[in-house]
Amino acid sequence: MSKQSTPTPSLCFHFHSFSFFPRKMTIEEQPEPNPTSDHIMDWLEDSVSFLPSFLDDPYGSGDIGCYQWWDQDQDFTCKSANSTDCSSVPVASVLTPSDPALQLSDSSKKRKSPDDPAPGEACNRRRKSQGDGGEEAVAGKKSVGSKKGAGKTTTGNNCNNGNNSKEGRWAEQLLNPCAAAVTAGNLSRVQHLLYVLHELASPTGDANHRLADHGLRALSHHLSSSVSVWPSTFSSTEPRFFQRSLLKFYEVSPWFVFPNNISNTSILQILNLAPSQLRNLHILDIGVSHGVQWPTLLEALSRLSGGPPPLVRLTVVAGIDADQNSDTPFSVPPPGDNFSARLLSFAKSMNINLQINKLDNHPLQNLTPNLINTSPDEILIVSAQFRLHHLNHNSPDDRTEFLKVLRKMEPEAVILTENNMNCSCGNCGDFSTGFSRRIDYLWKFLDSTSAAFKGRESEERRVMEGEAAKALTNPGEMNEGKEKWCERMRGVGFSCKAFGEDTIDGARALLRKYDSNWEMRIEEKDGCVGLWWKGQPVSFSSLWRLEDAKPNNS
């Protein structure tokens, strides 16, 4: 794995001795209600439908509330693995640097009075200041819109195209200049911006406050590598609350359920087009759904006119349990989580003969066709979601080598979903460049979750956002844009195919259930389906088959 560029030694020396963790702001806010356990249990029992019933539409996504595999008779609490209350991240009062070289002026230490304007307004009036680390941008200034991709796209529903303006995103306009100053070794500017961030950051509030909080923590970690307090993540929660958080997130946000729906409906269509002698289904799951993706597919299989496949095999390549800074975001569940038993029980209730082979702590680089153990009488379909970007793409090029391994397995199809963004590793740019790309990714996640949870504070939202924030400190975040992924897949012998009409219609219907700032875009050039938030790309889904395979004409 390529490492991030190491910070300037002098910065490490000066900053390791004090904390930059924020405290809550004193600006008056209306308290936001927290969801009660009764409310969520009502949701679990109300059978919230994503698409029309499978009885009417076999390619629908199903009802997330119909997950009988989930045991509802449980006491849901949000307890950390280390017994730390995850209802709030411990916050420290503003600390004055003890080193005389880092002392701030008295005027800089003053906290804004209740009569002072809100942080966003203050940032709008902040004048540009020059420094080796770059300019501190005015928050209200609009950025130039980015150019469209080479291929033509068609916009799906919810076509609030938004714009590429960063107006109002004041947290980025503090975090990115701070990262630039770190790269340039401008100590005084780093110290100034960290102090301002320290005053404004908060684990609660709007997306800007929360982004400042996560970004400040990431910068402090980069400078000192001694951050002791991390936000709530999957690994710090109890298994039952972890599953509850996933289900709640699926209800309110399409971030994961949208590509899951595309994958599931594509699997159904491929199965229907397969020769009759190939009736057994084998799915290689390299994803982050932790089992939540599959109940809707199993239910759809049980409703097929010809009956379900005689055997459904699910091989799950689980995430590597490393540490807070190395885990692939959303890939590692808490200790003790075991979705296999629940999924097997659900499959039995659907009269599905399901076998699950879970490969725990198995690096993707070590995956081989023999390990997957495919059979000639089965259809092998690979579902890869948000995991392959952690494979090194420089030297060694583990990413291309892994795609070659998939090619040797001769799957009927590969359904690939990845973040649609440029790489942020140390080999593709300096710390400042990579950090700004990670911050942009996290902003879209935090901004969309604010809309998804309607601005309300909740433990489920904190856990999901804490997991997404791992991208700020993880050296393995080596994303690539859609075009580069397509180039890699074609280079190893796959051919991109357009998704079937049922898949597109189902995805479009699904997205109508979410905030109007979400939209889907279909690339006419390669048939990839993109998920966009406020006119900005979030992820893409693509269908790949062997070059000599027949096209999907469904």
VENHUDA-V673505 format. One record per backbone hydrogen bond with DSSP energy under -1.0 kcal/mol. NH is the residue of the N-H (numbers start at 0). CO is the residue of the C=O. E is the energy in kcal/mol with one decimal. If there is no record, write none. Layout:
BEGIN
nh->NH co->CO e->E
nh->NH co->CO e->E
END
This chain:
BEGIN
nh->11 co->7 e->-1.7
nh->12 co->8 e->-2.1
nh->13 co->9 e->-1.8
nh->14 co->10 e->-2.3
nh->15 co->11 e->-1.2
nh->39 co->35 e->-1.8
nh->40 co->36 e->-2.4
nh->41 co->37 e->-2.3
nh->42 co->38 e->-1.8
nh->43 co->39 e->-2.5
nh->44 co->40 e->-1.6
nh->45 co->41 e->-1.3
nh->49 co->61 e->-1.7
nh->55 co->52 e->-1.2
nh->56 co->52 e->-2.8
nh->59 co->56 e->-2.2
nh->63 co->47 e->-1.2
nh->65 co->62 e->-1.4
nh->67 co->65 e->-2.1
nh->69 co->66 e->-2.2
nh->73 co->71 e->-2.4
nh->78 co->76 e->-1.0
nh->82 co->79 e->-1.8
nh->101 co->98 e->-2.3
nh->102 co->99 e->-1.2
nh->108 co->104 e->-1.1
nh->115 co->112 e->-1.9
nh->121 co->117 e->-2.5
nh->122 co->118 e->-2.6
nh->123 co->119 e->-1.8
nh->124 co->120 e->-1.2
nh->133 co->130 e->-1.8
nh->138 co->122 e->-1.0
nh->140 co->137 e->-1.7
nh->153 co->521 e->-2.1
nh->155 co->519 e->-4.0
nh->159 co->157 e->-2.7
nh->160 co->158 e->-1.4
nh->167 co->138 e->-1.4
nh->168 co->165 e->-2.1
nh->169 co->167 e->-1.5
nh->173 co->170 e->-1.3
nh->174 co->170 e->-2.8
nh->175 co->171 e->-2.5
nh->177 co->173 e->-1.4
nh->178 co->174 e->-2.3
nh->179 co->175 e->-2.3
nh->180 co->176 e->-2.2
nh->181 co->177 e->-2.1
nh->182 co->178 e->-2.3
nh->183 co->179 e->-2.1
nh->184 co->180 e->-1.1
nh->185 co->180 e->-2.3
nh->186 co->184 e->-1.4
nh->189 co->185 e->-2.3
nh->190 co->186 e->-2.7
nh->191 co->187 e->-2.1
nh->192 co->188 e->-2.6
nh->193 co->189 e->-2.5
nh->194 co->190 e->-1.7
nh->195 co->191 e->-2.2
nh->196 co->192 e->-2.7
nh->197 co->193 e->-2.5
nh->198 co->194 e->-1.7
nh->199 co->195 e->-1.5
nh->200 co->196 e->-2.9
nh->201 co->208 e->-1.7
nh->209 co->205 e->-2.0
nh->210 co->206 e->-2.6
nh->211 co->207 e->-2.5
nh->212 co->208 e->-1.8
nh->213 co->209 e->-2.5
nh->214 co->210 e->-3.0
nh->215 co->211 e->-2.5
nh->216 co->212 e->-1.8
nh->217 co->213 e->-2.1
nh->218 co->214 e->-2.6
nh->219 co->215 e->-2.4
nh->220 co->216 e->-2.1
nh->221 co->217 e->-2.3
nh->222 co->218 e->-2.0
nh->223 co->219 e->-2.2
nh->224 co->220 e->-2.2
nh->235 co->232 e->-1.1
nh->236 co->233 e->-1.6
nh->241 co->237 e->-2.5
nh->242 co->238 e->-2.2
nh->243 co->239 e->-2.0
nh->244 co->240 e->-2.5
nh->245 co->241 e->-1.9
nh->246 co->242 e->-2.3
nh->247 co->243 e->-2.3
nh->248 co->244 e->-2.4
nh->249 co->245 e->-2.5
nh->250 co->246 e->-1.5
nh->251 co->247 e->-1.6
nh->252 co->248 e->-2.3
nh->257 co->253 e->-1.9
nh->259 co->255 e->-2.0
nh->260 co->256 e->-2.4
nh->261 co->257 e->-1.9
nh->262 co->258 e->-2.4
nh->263 co->259 e->-2.8
nh->264 co->260 e->-2.4
nh->265 co->261 e->-1.8
nh->266 co->262 e->-2.1
nh->267 co->263 e->-2.0
nh->268 co->264 e->-2.0
nh->269 co->265 e->-2.5
nh->270 co->266 e->-2.3
nh->271 co->267 e->-2.0
nh->272 co->268 e->-1.4
nh->277 co->274 e->-1.6
nh->279 co->376 e->-1.1
nh->280 co->310 e->-2.5
nh->281 co->378 e->-3.1
nh->282 co->312 e->-3.0
nh->283 co->380 e->-2.5
nh->284 co->314 e->-3.0
nh->285 co->382 e->-2.8
nh->291 co->288 e->-1.9
nh->297 co->293 e->-2.7
nh->298 co->294 e->-2.4
nh->299 co->295 e->-1.9
nh->300 co->296 e->-2.6
nh->301 co->297 e->-1.8
nh->303 co->300 e->-1.3
nh->306 co->303 e->-1.8
nh->311 co->352 e->-2.8
nh->312 co->280 e->-3.4
nh->313 co->354 e->-3.0
nh->314 co->282 e->-2.7
nh->315 co->356 e->-2.3
nh->316 co->284 e->-2.5
nh->317 co->358 e->-1.8
nh->321 co->319 e->-1.3
nh->325 co->322 e->-1.2
nh->326 co->322 e->-2.0
nh->330 co->327 e->-2.2
nh->336 co->333 e->-1.8
nh->342 co->338 e->-2.6
nh->343 co->339 e->-2.7
nh->344 co->340 e->-2.0
nh->345 co->341 e->-2.1
nh->346 co->342 e->-2.6
nh->347 co->343 e->-2.1
nh->348 co->344 e->-1.7
nh->349 co->345 e->-1.1
nh->350 co->347 e->-1.4
nh->351 co->346 e->-2.9
nh->353 co->351 e->-1.3
nh->354 co->311 e->-2.6
nh->356 co->313 e->-2.7
nh->358 co->315 e->-3.5
nh->365 co->362 e->-1.3
nh->366 co->363 e->-1.6
nh->371 co->367 e->-1.5
nh->372 co->368 e->-1.7
nh->377 co->374 e->-1.4
nh->378 co->279 e->-2.9
nh->380 co->281 e->-2.6
nh->381 co->412 e->-2.5
nh->382 co->283 e->-2.8
nh->383 co->414 e->-2.3
nh->384 co->285 e->-2.6
nh->385 co->416 e->-2.4
nh->389 co->386 e->-1.6
nh->390 co->387 e->-1.8
nh->397 co->395 e->-1.7
nh->398 co->391 e->-2.5
nh->400 co->396 e->-1.7
nh->401 co->397 e->-2.3
nh->402 co->398 e->-2.0
nh->403 co->399 e->-1.9
nh->404 co->400 e->-1.6
nh->405 co->401 e->-2.1
nh->406 co->402 e->-1.9
nh->407 co->403 e->-1.9
nh->408 co->404 e->-1.1
nh->409 co->406 e->-1.4
nh->411 co->379 e->-3.0
nh->413 co->543 e->-2.8
nh->414 co->381 e->-3.3
nh->415 co->541 e->-2.0
nh->416 co->383 e->-2.8
nh->417 co->539 e->-1.8
nh->419 co->537 e->-1.9
nh->420 co->418 e->-1.1
nh->427 co->424 e->-1.2
nh->433 co->429 e->-2.3
nh->434 co->430 e->-2.7
nh->435 co->431 e->-2.2
nh->436 co->432 e->-1.5
nh->437 co->433 e->-2.0
nh->438 co->434 e->-2.6
nh->439 co->435 e->-1.9
nh->440 co->436 e->-1.8
nh->441 co->437 e->-2.5
nh->442 co->438 e->-2.6
nh->443 co->439 e->-1.8
nh->444 co->440 e->-1.6
nh->445 co->441 e->-3.0
nh->446 co->442 e->-3.2
nh->447 co->443 e->-2.0
nh->448 co->444 e->-2.2
nh->449 co->445 e->-2.0
nh->450 co->446 e->-1.5
nh->451 co->447 e->-2.4
nh->452 co->448 e->-2.7
nh->454 co->449 e->-2.6
nh->455 co->452 e->-2.0
nh->461 co->457 e->-1.9
nh->462 co->458 e->-2.2
nh->463 co->459 e->-2.0
nh->464 co->460 e->-2.6
nh->465 co->461 e->-2.6
nh->466 co->462 e->-1.9
nh->467 co->463 e->-2.1
nh->468 co->464 e->-2.0
nh->469 co->466 e->-1.2
nh->470 co->467 e->-1.7
nh->471 co->468 e->-1.8
nh->472 co->469 e->-1.2
nh->473 co->469 e->-1.7
nh->476 co->473 e->-1.4
nh->477 co->388 e->-1.1
nh->477 co->475 e->-1.7
nh->484 co->480 e->-1.9
nh->485 co->481 e->-2.6
nh->486 co->482 e->-2.1
nh->487 co->483 e->-2.1
nh->488 co->484 e->-2.6
nh->489 co->485 e->-2.4
nh->490 co->486 e->-1.8
nh->491 co->487 e->-1.0
nh->492 co->489 e->-1.2
nh->493 co->488 e->-2.1
nh->494 co->544 e->-3.3
nh->496 co->542 e->-2.8
nh->503 co->499 e->-2.1
nh->504 co->500 e->-3.0
nh->505 co->501 e->-2.4
nh->506 co->502 e->-2.4
nh->507 co->503 e->-2.5
nh->508 co->504 e->-2.4
nh->509 co->505 e->-2.3
nh->510 co->506 e->-2.1
nh->512 co->509 e->-1.6
nh->513 co->510 e->-1.7
nh->517 co->514 e->-1.8
nh->518 co->531 e->-1.9
nh->520 co->529 e->-2.1
nh->521 co->153 e->-2.9
nh->522 co->527 e->-2.9
nh->523 co->151 e->-2.7
nh->526 co->522 e->-2.4
nh->528 co->540 e->-2.5
nh->529 co->520 e->-3.6
nh->530 co->538 e->-2.7
nh->531 co->518 e->-2.9
nh->532 co->535 e->-2.8
nh->533 co->516 e->-2.2
nh->535 co->532 e->-1.6
nh->537 co->530 e->-2.6
nh->538 co->530 e->-1.5
nh->539 co->417 e->-2.1
nh->540 co->528 e->-2.7
nh->541 co->415 e->-2.2
nh->543 co->413 e->-2.6
nh->544 co->494 e->-2.2
nh->546 co->492 e->-1.6
nh->548 co->545 e->-2.6
END
